[in-house]
Amino acid sequence: MRPRLTCAEPTTNRRDHSMGGKGTHGQPPTVAEVCTDEMQVFALSITRFTATGCMTRGVACWDAGCLSADDVLGPMNGPRLVAELIGVMRARQTERQQPWQSRSATCCRVTRDEIGLLSALGHPQGADRAALASATRVLIGREVAPRLTAAFEVAAETLKSIRPMLAMPASSRPATPSTLHERTA
């Protein structure tokens, strides 16, 4: 039986955000407190759209994630990133035994599971494999998760390659087909 996705509060009272601690005034931490850069905020948003699509079986959620990625990264990198983050979520669903806690794409708060996801995505391929294994272990609750580890490595490399694009002003980013206009004489 596969775990179901749920929107729920993290159940820890720890102050350590890397492990899902509480933010100010006993509230769960905010995206601004947890995410270190635009790449993490973007990855979290796309992952939340994907998780909501899985939970509701709603095509609109998947489509919103795809459109957001296309708008920011263009028609080449957008679909690639979405596919890789879907791969992470599917691997997580296969290898994790506990329910997944996530929030809506626009929520300013972050769950412990989302913090674990961001931690694992922060370890690009070839980097400290022990750190990736540890982050995956925390997220999945099992000693070994080969499918999820492989999915994280692939997604982390793509996120690393798009980081410079996210730092560019929006007008300098790749245009999507809907914004390309050719003049006809």
N, C-alpha and C positions, 0 to 999 in steps of 0.2 A: 504494500500500500504506500502510495506516495504522500509525502507531507503536504498539507494545504497551506496556501499563503494566507496570512492573516495580518490585519492592521491592529497592532497592539502596542501597549507601552512596554518599554524595557523594564525588567524586573530587578535591576541592580541599583544600589545606592552608592556605588563607588564613584569617586571624583575623577578617576582616570578615564578620559574620553577614549583612549585607544581600546579600552575593554568595555565601553558602553556606559560610562558613568553618567551621572546627572550633571546638568549644566547649572546655571545660576538659579537660586531659589528652589532647588529640588526638582526642577524641570529637566526633562531629557535635554542633552546638548543640542545646540543649533547647528545648522549646516555651516554657518560662518565660524563656529568654534571648532568644528571637526575637519572641514575641508581645507587643505593647505593651498590650493590654487584652483584656477578655473577648470582645469582638466578633471579634477576630482568632483567638482560641482556638476560638470557636464555628465561625467560617467554615472554619478548618482542619479541624476535626472533620467537619463536613458534607461538605467536599470530599474528605476521605479515605474516608468511607463511599461516596461516589459513585465515586471512582477504583477502590476495591476491587470495587464492583459491576460496573464496566466490565471490570476485569481477570478476574474470576471468572465473570462473567455470572450472578452470584448475586442473586436477588431479595431475599434476607435482608439483604444489605448496603444496598441501596437503601431497603428498608423501615426499617432501623435509622436511617438518616439522616433519613428522613421523620418517624419517631416522635420522634427527638431534637428536631427543629425544632418539631414540634407541641407537645411537652411544654414547651419553653422559650418559644416565641413565640405559641402558640395556633393555632387552625384557620385563621385568615386570613393571618397573616404567615409561618407555618411553611412551608406548601406553596409560597408565592411565593418565599421565599429558596431553597429546595431547587431549584425549577425554574430560577432564575437561576444558581445555582452549577453545575447540570447544563449549562446553556447555555455557561458558561465552559469547562467540561471538554470539551464536544463541540467547541467552537470551537478549543480548544487541540489537540485530537486531529486536527482537520482541517488546521490550519495549521502544526503543528510537525512537523519531520522526524525528530527524535531521540526515543528512548524516554523515557517519563515515569518519574521516580523518586519514589515515595511510600512512606509507612509506613502501618501499620495505625492505625485511628482512636484507639487508646488508647496508642500509642507516645509516649514522652516526648522522643524525638529528632526532628529536622526535617531533611529533605533540601534540597539547593540548589534544586531545582525548587519545593518548597513555599515556600521563602523568597521566591523570585521571584514566586510566586502572591500571597503576602501583600503584597509590595511593590506589585504592580499593583492589588490590591484597595484599597490605601490611597489611591488617587487618585480621589476622587469626580468625577462628571460636572461639567464646567464648571471644574474646578480646573486646575492646570497640565497642559495637554495634552502638553507636551514631556516632562514627567516620566512620564506614563502611557505615552507612545510609547517612551520609553527603557526603562521596566520591562517592557513587552511585548516589545521587541526582545531584551532579555536572556533572557526566559523562552522565547521562541519560536525565537531564533537566526536570525531573518530581519529584514530592514529594515521590511517592511510586513506587518501582520496585521489587516486591517480588521474581520473577523468577531470576532476575539478582543478587539480594542480596544472594539468596541461592546458585547460581552458583559460586559467588565469595567466599563464605564461604568454599565450597568444594575444589575449586582450591587452595585457600590460605593455607589450611591444607596440601595438597599434596606438594605445594611449600615449606612450612615450613619443611616437612619431608625430602625433597631432598636437602635442603640447605647444609647439611654436605657432601653429595656426590659431589656437585659442587665445594667444597673447596678442595677435594682430587686431587692429581695429576692424570692426565688422565690414567696412567698405573695402578692405583689402583681402578678405577671405574669398575662397573660390565661389563663383556664382553657380546657383542651381539653374537647371534648364528653364525654369519659369521666370528667371530674372534676366536671362540673356535676350537681348533685343538687337536684331540686325537692322540696319537701315536699308531700305530698298530705294533705289534711285529712280 
